[in-house]
């Protein structure tokens, strides 16, 4: 199974993903590149920001991606 397919399945099941989750659960290091691939294929994915703490307990902002599966009529 390709990274793109694993990512799409995750987004369909859970609705969103961030880089650490992608790395830990899907083995995807370049999440932004795979998101780009899905967008190019026509999937509507929204990019947001997520505040997290790093290992030194410092605040950081990372990307958070959500899929929009609503059908337009």
PAKEDO-662386 format. One record per residue: residue in three letters; x, y, z of N, C-alpha, C in turn. Coordinates in Angstrom, 1 decimal. Atoms other than C-alpha are relative to their C-alpha. Example, Ala and Ser with C-alpha at 12.3 -4.5 7.8 and 13.67 -1.06 7.14 Angstrom:
// residues 2
<site><residuo>ALA</residuo><n_px>0.9</n_px><n_py>-1.2</n_py><n_pz>0.0</n_pz><ca_px>12.3</ca_px><ca_py>-4.5</ca_py><ca_pz>7.8</ca_pz><c_px>0.9</c_px><c_py>1.2</c_py><c_pz>0.0</c_pz></site>
<site><residuo>SER</residuo><n_px>-0.9</n_px><n_py>-1.1</n_py><n_pz>0.0</n_pz><ca_px>13.7</ca_px><ca_py>-1.1</ca_py><ca_pz>7.1</ca_pz><c_px>-0.8</c_px><c_py>1.1</c_py><c_pz>0.8</c_pz></site>
This chain:
// residues 73
<site><residuo>UNK</residuo><n_px>0.9</n_px><n_py>-1.2</n_py><n_pz>0.0</n_pz><ca_px>0.0</ca_px><ca_py>0.0</ca_py><ca_pz>0.0</ca_pz><c_px>0.9</c_px><c_py>1.2</c_py><c_pz>0.0</c_pz></site>
<site><residuo>UNK</residuo><n_px>-0.9</n_px><n_py>-1.2</n_py><n_pz>0.1</n_pz><ca_px>1.4</ca_px><ca_py>3.4</ca_py><ca_pz>-0.9</ca_pz><c_px>-0.3</c_px><c_py>1.0</c_py><c_pz>1.2</c_pz></site>
<site><residuo>UNK</residuo><n_px>0.2</n_px><n_py>-1.0</n_py><n_pz>-1.0</n_pz><ca_px>1.8</ca_px><ca_py>6.3</ca_py><ca_pz>1.5</ca_pz><c_px>-1.2</c_px><c_py>0.8</c_py><c_pz>-0.2</c_pz></site>
<site><residuo>UNK</residuo><n_px>1.1</n_px><n_py>-0.8</n_py><n_pz>0.3</n_pz><ca_px>-0.8</ca_px><ca_py>8.2</ca_py><ca_pz>-0.3</ca_pz><c_px>-1.3</c_px><c_py>-0.7</c_py><c_pz>0.4</c_pz></site>
<site><residuo>UNK</residuo><n_px>1.1</n_px><n_py>0.8</n_py><n_pz>-0.3</n_pz><ca_px>-3.3</ca_px><ca_py>5.4</ca_py><ca_pz>0.1</ca_pz><c_px>-0.2</c_px><c_py>-0.1</c_py><c_pz>1.5</c_pz></site>
<site><residuo>UNK</residuo><n_px>0.1</n_px><n_py>0.1</n_py><n_pz>-1.5</n_pz><ca_px>-2.5</ca_px><ca_py>4.9</ca_py><ca_pz>3.8</ca_pz><c_px>-0.5</c_px><c_py>1.4</c_py><c_pz>0.6</c_pz></site>
<site><residuo>UNK</residuo><n_px>0.4</n_px><n_py>-1.3</n_py><n_pz>-0.4</n_pz><ca_px>-2.9</ca_px><ca_py>8.7</ca_py><ca_pz>4.3</ca_pz><c_px>-1.5</c_px><c_py>0.2</c_py><c_pz>-0.2</c_pz></site>
<site><residuo>UNK</residuo><n_px>1.4</n_px><n_py>-0.2</n_py><n_pz>0.4</n_pz><ca_px>-6.2</ca_px><ca_py>8.8</ca_py><ca_pz>2.5</ca_pz><c_px>-0.9</c_px><c_py>-0.8</c_py><c_pz>0.9</c_pz></site>
<site><residuo>UNK</residuo><n_px>0.8</n_px><n_py>0.8</n_py><n_pz>-0.9</n_pz><ca_px>-7.6</ca_px><ca_py>5.9</ca_py><ca_pz>4.5</ca_pz><c_px>0.0</c_px><c_py>0.6</c_py><c_pz>1.4</c_pz></site>
<site><residuo>UNK</residuo><n_px>0.0</n_px><n_py>-0.6</n_py><n_pz>-1.4</n_pz><ca_px>-6.5</ca_px><ca_py>7.6</ca_py><ca_pz>7.8</ca_pz><c_px>-0.9</c_px><c_py>1.2</c_py><c_pz>0.0</c_pz></site>
<site><residuo>UNK</residuo><n_px>0.9</n_px><n_py>-1.2</n_py><n_pz>0.0</n_pz><ca_px>-8.2</ca_px><ca_py>10.9</ca_py><ca_pz>6.8</ca_pz><c_px>-1.4</c_px><c_py>-0.4</c_py><c_pz>-0.1</c_pz></site>
<site><residuo>UNK</residuo><n_px>1.4</n_px><n_py>0.4</n_py><n_pz>0.1</n_pz><ca_px>-11.4</ca_px><ca_py>9.1</ca_py><ca_pz>5.9</ca_pz><c_px>-0.5</c_px><c_py>-0.5</c_py><c_pz>1.3</c_pz></site>
<site><residuo>UNK</residuo><n_px>0.4</n_px><n_py>0.6</n_py><n_pz>-1.3</n_pz><ca_px>-11.4</ca_px><ca_py>7.2</ca_py><ca_pz>9.2</ca_pz><c_px>0.0</c_px><c_py>1.0</c_py><c_pz>1.1</c_pz></site>
<site><residuo>UNK</residuo><n_px>-0.2</n_px><n_py>-0.9</n_py><n_pz>-1.2</n_pz><ca_px>-10.2</ca_px><ca_py>9.9</ca_py><ca_pz>11.6</ca_pz><c_px>-0.3</c_px><c_py>1.5</c_py><c_pz>-0.3</c_pz></site>
<site><residuo>UNK</residuo><n_px>0.3</n_px><n_py>-1.4</n_py><n_pz>0.4</n_pz><ca_px>-10.8</ca_px><ca_py>13.2</ca_py><ca_pz>9.6</ca_pz><c_px>1.1</c_px><c_py>1.0</c_py><c_pz>0.0</c_pz></site>
<site><residuo>UNK</residuo><n_px>-1.1</n_px><n_py>-1.0</n_py><n_pz>0.0</n_pz><ca_px>-7.5</ca_px><ca_py>14.9</ca_py><ca_pz>10.4</ca_pz><c_px>1.3</c_px><c_py>-0.7</c_py><c_pz>0.4</c_pz></site>
<site><residuo>UNK</residuo><n_px>-1.3</n_px><n_py>0.5</n_py><n_pz>-0.3</n_pz><ca_px>-3.8</ca_px><ca_py>14.4</ca_py><ca_pz>10.8</ca_pz><c_px>1.0</c_px><c_py>1.1</c_py><c_pz>0.2</c_pz></site>
<site><residuo>UNK</residuo><n_px>-1.1</n_px><n_py>-0.9</n_py><n_pz>-0.1</n_pz><ca_px>-0.7</ca_px><ca_py>16.2</ca_py><ca_pz>11.9</ca_pz><c_px>1.3</c_px><c_py>-0.8</c_py><c_pz>-0.3</c_pz></site>
<site><residuo>UNK</residuo><n_px>-1.3</n_px><n_py>0.7</n_py><n_pz>0.4</n_pz><ca_px>3.0</ca_px><ca_py>15.5</ca_py><ca_pz>11.1</ca_pz><c_px>0.5</c_px><c_py>-1.1</c_py><c_pz>0.9</c_pz></site>
<site><residuo>UNK</residuo><n_px>-0.5</n_px><n_py>1.0</n_py><n_pz>-0.9</n_pz><ca_px>3.8</ca_px><ca_py>13.6</ca_py><ca_pz>14.3</ca_pz><c_px>-0.8</c_px><c_py>-1.3</c_py><c_pz>-0.1</c_pz></site>
<site><residuo>UNK</residuo><n_px>0.9</n_px><n_py>1.2</n_py><n_pz>0.2</n_pz><ca_px>0.8</ca_px><ca_py>11.3</ca_py><ca_pz>13.9</ca_pz><c_px>0.3</c_px><c_py>-0.7</c_py><c_pz>-1.3</c_pz></site>
<site><residuo>UNK</residuo><n_px>-0.4</n_px><n_py>0.6</n_py><n_pz>1.3</n_pz><ca_px>1.7</ca_px><ca_py>10.7</ca_py><ca_pz>10.2</ca_pz><c_px>1.3</c_px><c_py>-0.8</c_py><c_pz>0.2</c_pz></site>
<site><residuo>UNK</residuo><n_px>-1.3</n_px><n_py>0.7</n_py><n_pz>-0.1</n_pz><ca_px>5.2</ca_px><ca_py>9.7</ca_py><ca_pz>11.2</ca_pz><c_px>-0.1</c_px><c_py>-1.2</c_py><c_pz>0.9</c_pz></site>
<site><residuo>UNK</residuo><n_px>0.1</n_px><n_py>1.1</n_py><n_pz>-1.0</n_pz><ca_px>4.3</ca_px><ca_py>7.5</ca_py><ca_pz>14.2</ca_pz><c_px>-0.9</c_px><c_py>-1.1</c_py><c_pz>-0.5</c_pz></site>
<site><residuo>UNK</residuo><n_px>1.0</n_px><n_py>1.0</n_py><n_pz>0.3</n_pz><ca_px>1.2</ca_px><ca_py>5.7</ca_py><ca_pz>12.7</ca_pz><c_px>0.1</c_px><c_py>-0.4</c_py><c_pz>-1.5</c_pz></site>
<site><residuo>UNK</residuo><n_px>0.0</n_px><n_py>0.3</n_py><n_pz>1.5</n_pz><ca_px>1.8</ca_px><ca_py>5.8</ca_py><ca_pz>8.9</ca_pz><c_px>1.4</c_px><c_py>-0.1</c_py><c_pz>-0.6</c_pz></site>
<site><residuo>UNK</residuo><n_px>-1.3</n_px><n_py>0.0</n_py><n_pz>0.5</n_pz><ca_px>5.5</ca_px><ca_py>6.1</ca_py><ca_pz>8.5</ca_pz><c_px>0.3</c_px><c_py>1.0</c_py><c_pz>-1.1</c_pz></site>
<site><residuo>UNK</residuo><n_px>-0.1</n_px><n_py>-1.1</n_py><n_pz>1.0</n_pz><ca_px>5.1</ca_px><ca_py>9.3</ca_py><ca_pz>6.5</ca_pz><c_px>0.8</c_px><c_py>1.1</c_py><c_pz>0.6</c_pz></site>
<site><residuo>UNK</residuo><n_px>-0.8</n_px><n_py>-1.1</n_py><n_pz>-0.5</n_pz><ca_px>7.9</ca_px><ca_py>11.8</ca_py><ca_pz>7.0</ca_pz><c_px>-0.3</c_px><c_py>1.3</c_py><c_pz>-0.7</c_pz></site>
<site><residuo>UNK</residuo><n_px>0.3</n_px><n_py>-1.2</n_py><n_pz>0.8</n_pz><ca_px>7.0</ca_px><ca_py>14.2</ca_py><ca_pz>4.2</ca_pz><c_px>-1.5</c_px><c_py>0.2</c_py><c_pz>-0.2</c_pz></site>
<site><residuo>UNK</residuo><n_px>1.5</n_px><n_py>-0.1</n_py><n_pz>0.0</n_pz><ca_px>3.3</ca_px><ca_py>14.7</ca_py><ca_pz>5.1</ca_pz><c_px>-0.5</c_px><c_py>1.0</c_py><c_pz>-1.0</c_pz></site>
<site><residuo>UNK</residuo><n_px>0.4</n_px><n_py>-1.1</n_py><n_pz>0.9</n_pz><ca_px>3.0</ca_px><ca_py>18.0</ca_py><ca_pz>3.2</ca_pz><c_px>0.0</c_px><c_py>-0.4</c_py><c_pz>-1.5</c_pz></site>
<site><residuo>UNK</residuo><n_px>-0.1</n_px><n_py>0.4</n_py><n_pz>1.4</n_pz><ca_px>4.1</ca_px><ca_py>16.3</ca_py><ca_pz>0.0</ca_pz><c_px>-1.1</c_px><c_py>-1.0</c_py><c_pz>-0.4</c_pz></site>
<site><residuo>UNK</residuo><n_px>1.1</n_px><n_py>0.9</n_py><n_pz>0.2</n_pz><ca_px>1.5</ca_px><ca_py>13.5</ca_py><ca_pz>0.4</ca_pz><c_px>-1.3</c_px><c_py>0.7</c_py><c_pz>-0.1</c_pz></site>
<site><residuo>UNK</residuo><n_px>1.2</n_px><n_py>-0.8</n_py><n_pz>0.1</n_pz><ca_px>-1.2</ca_px><ca_py>16.1</ca_py><ca_pz>1.1</ca_pz><c_px>-0.1</c_px><c_py>0.6</c_py><c_pz>-1.3</c_pz></site>
<site><residuo>UNK</residuo><n_px>-0.1</n_px><n_py>-0.6</n_py><n_pz>1.4</n_pz><ca_px>-0.1</ca_px><ca_py>17.9</ca_py><ca_pz>-2.1</ca_pz><c_px>-0.5</c_px><c_py>-1.0</c_py><c_pz>-1.0</c_pz></site>
<site><residuo>UNK</residuo><n_px>0.5</n_px><n_py>1.0</n_py><n_pz>1.0</n_pz><ca_px>-0.6</ca_px><ca_py>14.6</ca_py><ca_pz>-4.0</ca_pz><c_px>-1.5</c_px><c_py>-0.2</c_py><c_pz>0.1</c_pz></site>
<site><residuo>UNK</residuo><n_px>1.5</n_px><n_py>0.2</n_py><n_pz>-0.1</n_pz><ca_px>-4.1</ca_px><ca_py>14.1</ca_py><ca_pz>-2.6</ca_pz><c_px>-0.8</c_px><c_py>1.2</c_py><c_pz>-0.5</c_pz></site>
<site><residuo>UNK</residuo><n_px>0.6</n_px><n_py>-1.2</n_py><n_pz>0.5</n_pz><ca_px>-5.0</ca_px><ca_py>17.7</ca_py><ca_pz>-3.4</ca_pz><c_px>0.0</c_px><c_py>0.0</c_py><c_pz>-1.5</c_pz></site>
<site><residuo>UNK</residuo><n_px>-0.2</n_px><n_py>0.1</n_py><n_pz>1.5</n_pz><ca_px>-3.7</ca_px><ca_py>17.2</ca_py><ca_pz>-7.0</ca_pz><c_px>-1.0</c_px><c_py>-1.0</c_py><c_pz>-0.5</c_pz></site>
<site><residuo>UNK</residuo><n_px>1.0</n_px><n_py>1.0</n_py><n_pz>0.4</n_pz><ca_px>-6.0</ca_px><ca_py>14.2</ca_py><ca_pz>-7.2</ca_pz><c_px>-1.4</c_px><c_py>0.4</c_py><c_pz>0.2</c_pz></site>
<site><residuo>UNK</residuo><n_px>1.4</n_px><n_py>-0.6</n_py><n_pz>-0.2</n_pz><ca_px>-9.0</ca_px><ca_py>16.4</ca_py><ca_pz>-6.3</ca_pz><c_px>-0.6</c_px><c_py>-0.1</c_py><c_pz>1.3</c_pz></site>
<site><residuo>UNK</residuo><n_px>0.6</n_px><n_py>0.0</n_py><n_pz>-1.4</n_pz><ca_px>-9.5</ca_px><ca_py>15.8</ca_py><ca_pz>-2.6</ca_pz><c_px>0.1</c_px><c_py>1.3</c_py><c_pz>0.6</c_pz></site>
<site><residuo>UNK</residuo><n_px>0.1</n_px><n_py>-1.3</n_py><n_pz>-0.7</n_pz><ca_px>-10.5</ca_px><ca_py>18.8</ca_py><ca_pz>-0.6</ca_pz><c_px>0.6</c_px><c_py>-0.1</c_py><c_pz>1.4</c_pz></site>
<site><residuo>UNK</residuo><n_px>-0.6</n_px><n_py>0.1</n_py><n_pz>-1.3</n_pz><ca_px>-8.1</ca_px><ca_py>19.1</ca_py><ca_pz>2.3</ca_pz><c_px>0.4</c_px><c_py>1.4</c_py><c_pz>0.5</c_pz></site>
<site><residuo>UNK</residuo><n_px>-0.2</n_px><n_py>-1.3</n_py><n_pz>-0.5</n_pz><ca_px>-7.9</ca_px><ca_py>22.1</ca_py><ca_pz>4.5</ca_pz><c_px>1.2</c_px><c_py>-0.1</c_py><c_pz>1.0</c_pz></site>
<site><residuo>UNK</residuo><n_px>-1.2</n_px><n_py>-0.1</n_py><n_pz>-0.8</n_pz><ca_px>-4.7</ca_px><ca_py>23.2</ca_py><ca_pz>6.2</ca_pz><c_px>-0.3</c_px><c_py>0.9</c_py><c_pz>1.2</c_pz></site>
<site><residuo>UNK</residuo><n_px>0.2</n_px><n_py>-0.8</n_py><n_pz>-1.2</n_pz><ca_px>-4.9</ca_px><ca_py>24.5</ca_py><ca_pz>9.8</ca_pz><c_px>1.3</c_px><c_py>0.0</c_py><c_pz>0.8</c_pz></site>
<site><residuo>UNK</residuo><n_px>-1.1</n_px><n_py>0.0</n_py><n_pz>-0.9</n_pz><ca_px>-2.5</ca_px><ca_py>25.2</ca_py><ca_pz>12.6</ca_pz><c_px>-0.3</c_px><c_py>-0.6</c_py><c_pz>1.3</c_pz></site>
<site><residuo>UNK</residuo><n_px>0.2</n_px><n_py>0.7</n_py><n_pz>-1.3</n_pz><ca_px>-2.1</ca_px><ca_py>23.1</ca_py><ca_pz>15.8</ca_pz><c_px>1.1</c_px><c_py>0.4</c_py><c_pz>0.9</c_pz></site>
<site><residuo>UNK</residuo><n_px>-1.0</n_px><n_py>-0.3</n_py><n_pz>-1.0</n_pz><ca_px>-0.3</ca_px><ca_py>24.3</ca_py><ca_pz>18.9</ca_pz><c_px>0.4</c_px><c_py>-1.3</c_py><c_pz>0.7</c_pz></site>
<site><residuo>UNK</residuo><n_px>-0.5</n_px><n_py>1.2</n_py><n_pz>-0.8</n_pz><ca_px>1.9</ca_px><ca_py>21.6</ca_py><ca_pz>20.5</ca_pz><c_px>1.2</c_px><c_py>0.4</c_py><c_pz>0.8</c_pz></site>
<site><residuo>UNK</residuo><n_px>-1.2</n_px><n_py>-0.2</n_py><n_pz>-0.8</n_pz><ca_px>4.7</ca_px><ca_py>21.3</ca_py><ca_pz>23.0</ca_pz><c_px>1.1</c_px><c_py>-0.9</c_py><c_pz>-0.5</c_pz></site>
<site><residuo>UNK</residuo><n_px>-1.1</n_px><n_py>0.9</n_py><n_pz>0.4</n_pz><ca_px>8.1</ca_px><ca_py>20.0</ca_py><ca_pz>22.0</ca_pz><c_px>0.6</c_px><c_py>-0.7</c_py><c_pz>1.3</c_pz></site>
<site><residuo>UNK</residuo><n_px>-0.5</n_px><n_py>0.8</n_py><n_pz>-1.1</n_pz><ca_px>10.3</ca_px><ca_py>17.8</ca_py><ca_pz>24.2</ca_pz><c_px>0.6</c_px><c_py>0.9</c_py><c_pz>1.1</c_pz></site>
<site><residuo>UNK</residuo><n_px>-0.5</n_px><n_py>-0.9</n_py><n_pz>-1.0</n_pz><ca_px>11.6</ca_px><ca_py>20.9</ca_py><ca_pz>26.0</ca_pz><c_px>-1.2</c_px><c_py>0.9</c_py><c_pz>0.6</c_pz></site>
<site><residuo>UNK</residuo><n_px>1.2</n_px><n_py>-0.7</n_py><n_pz>-0.5</n_pz><ca_px>8.0</ca_px><ca_py>22.0</ca_py><ca_pz>26.8</ca_pz><c_px>-0.2</c_px><c_py>1.4</c_py><c_pz>-0.6</c_pz></site>
<site><residuo>UNK</residuo><n_px>0.2</n_px><n_py>-1.3</n_py><n_pz>0.7</n_pz><ca_px>8.2</ca_px><ca_py>24.9</ca_py><ca_pz>24.4</ca_pz><c_px>-1.2</c_px><c_py>-0.1</c_py><c_pz>-1.0</c_pz></site>
<site><residuo>UNK</residuo><n_px>1.2</n_px><n_py>0.0</n_py><n_pz>0.9</n_pz><ca_px>5.1</ca_px><ca_py>25.9</ca_py><ca_pz>22.4</ca_pz><c_px>0.5</c_px><c_py>0.1</c_py><c_pz>-1.5</c_pz></site>
<site><residuo>UNK</residuo><n_px>-0.3</n_px><n_py>0.0</n_py><n_pz>1.5</n_pz><ca_px>5.3</ca_px><ca_py>25.2</ca_py><ca_pz>18.6</ca_pz><c_px>-1.3</c_px><c_py>-0.1</c_py><c_pz>-0.7</c_pz></site>
<site><residuo>UNK</residuo><n_px>1.2</n_px><n_py>0.1</n_py><n_pz>0.9</n_pz><ca_px>2.9</ca_px><ca_py>25.4</ca_py><ca_pz>15.8</ca_pz><c_px>0.4</c_px><c_py>-0.9</c_py><c_pz>-1.2</c_pz></site>
<site><residuo>UNK</residuo><n_px>-0.2</n_px><n_py>0.9</n_py><n_pz>1.1</n_pz><ca_px>2.6</ca_px><ca_py>22.6</ca_py><ca_pz>13.3</ca_pz><c_px>-1.3</c_px><c_py>0.0</c_py><c_pz>-0.9</c_pz></site>
<site><residuo>UNK</residuo><n_px>1.1</n_px><n_py>0.1</n_py><n_pz>0.9</n_pz><ca_px>0.3</ca_px><ca_py>22.0</ca_py><ca_pz>10.3</ca_pz><c_px>-1.0</c_px><c_py>-1.1</c_py><c_pz>0.5</c_pz></site>
<site><residuo>UNK</residuo><n_px>1.1</n_px><n_py>1.0</n_py><n_pz>-0.3</n_pz><ca_px>-3.0</ca_px><ca_py>20.1</ca_py><ca_pz>10.9</ca_pz><c_px>-0.9</c_px><c_py>-0.1</c_py><c_pz>-1.3</c_pz></site>
<site><residuo>UNK</residuo><n_px>0.8</n_px><n_py>0.2</n_py><n_pz>1.3</n_pz><ca_px>-4.8</ca_px><ca_py>18.7</ca_py><ca_pz>7.8</ca_pz><c_px>-1.3</c_px><c_py>-0.7</c_py><c_pz>0.3</c_pz></site>
<site><residuo>UNK</residuo><n_px>1.3</n_px><n_py>0.6</n_py><n_pz>-0.1</n_pz><ca_px>-8.5</ca_px><ca_py>17.9</ca_py><ca_pz>7.6</ca_pz><c_px>-0.6</c_px><c_py>-0.2</c_py><c_pz>-1.3</c_pz></site>
<site><residuo>UNK</residuo><n_px>0.6</n_px><n_py>0.3</n_py><n_pz>1.3</n_pz><ca_px>-10.3</ca_px><ca_py>16.3</ca_py><ca_pz>4.8</ca_pz><c_px>-1.5</c_px><c_py>0.4</c_py><c_pz>0.0</c_pz></site>
<site><residuo>UNK</residuo><n_px>1.4</n_px><n_py>-0.4</n_py><n_pz>0.1</n_pz><ca_px>-13.7</ca_px><ca_py>17.6</ca_py><ca_pz>3.6</ca_pz><c_px>-0.6</c_px><c_py>-1.0</c_py><c_pz>-1.0</c_pz></site>
<site><residuo>UNK</residuo><n_px>0.6</n_px><n_py>1.0</n_py><n_pz>0.8</n_pz><ca_px>-15.7</ca_px><ca_py>14.7</ca_py><ca_pz>2.3</ca_pz><c_px>-1.5</c_px><c_py>0.4</c_py><c_pz>-0.4</c_pz></site>
<site><residuo>UNK</residuo><n_px>1.3</n_px><n_py>-0.4</n_py><n_pz>0.4</n_pz><ca_px>-18.9</ca_px><ca_py>16.7</ca_py><ca_pz>1.7</ca_pz><c_px>-0.1</c_px><c_py>0.0</c_py><c_pz>-1.5</c_pz></site>
<site><residuo>UNK</residuo><n_px>0.2</n_px><n_py>0.1</n_py><n_pz>1.5</n_pz><ca_px>-20.4</ca_px><ca_py>16.2</ca_py><ca_pz>-1.7</ca_pz><c_px>-0.7</c_px><c_py>1.3</c_py><c_pz>-0.4</c_pz></site>
<site><residuo>UNK</residuo><n_px>0.6</n_px><n_py>-1.2</n_py><n_pz>0.5</n_pz><ca_px>-21.2</ca_px><ca_py>19.4</ca_py><ca_pz>-3.6</ca_pz><c_px>-1.1</c_px><c_py>-0.4</c_py><c_pz>-1.1</c_pz></site>
<site><residuo>UNK</residuo><n_px>1.1</n_px><n_py>0.2</n_py><n_pz>1.1</n_pz><ca_px>-24.5</ca_px><ca_py>19.4</ca_py><ca_pz>-5.6</ca_pz><c_px>-0.3</c_px><c_py>1.3</c_py><c_pz>-0.7</c_pz></site>
